[in-house]
Amino acid sequence: MRNDESTSQSAQAEAAEREAAKQRILAQAEAERVPVDDMTRAVPDRRWRRDQR
């Protein structure tokens, strides 16, 4: 019975550690996320049109 309790506690501790790590990764990803509005938009290169004239 004692062994089952310690196994259960270690499994719970591992699950809690995994969840904490997941939350840290998600928080870091959110902090590094760049909103779409802030991204530089591609500007079409129209130099080839000037060369054709």
N, C-alpha and C positions, 0 to 999 in steps of 0.2 A: 504494500500500500504506500509506503514511504517513497519507494522508487518511482511509482506512478506520479506522485505529487511533484517530485523534483523534475521529472521529464516534462510534465505539463507546464510547470513554471518556466523551464528553459525554452520550451516551444513558444510560450506566450511572450517571453523576453525577446526571442528572435523575431517574432511577428511584429512586436512593437518597434524593434530596431529597423526592420525593413520598412515599416510605415513611416518612421521618422526620416529615413534616408530618402524615401520617395517624396515626401513633403519638401525636403531640402532641395532636391533636384527640380521639382516643379516650381519652387519659389525662385530658384536661380534662373530657370528658363524664362519665367515671367518677367524677371528683372531685366534680362537681356533682350527681350522681345522688342522688335522695332515695329511701331504701328504702320499700317499701310500708307497713311497720309504722309509720314515722314520719309518714306523711301523716295529715292531719286527716280524720276520717271525717265524712261528711255526716250531720247530725242532722235527722230529719224535723221539719217545722214543724207542730205540733199545735194552733196557736192557733185554727185554723178550727173544731176540735172544741169548744173552750170556748165559742166564739160561738154554736154551735148549741144549747147547753143552755138 
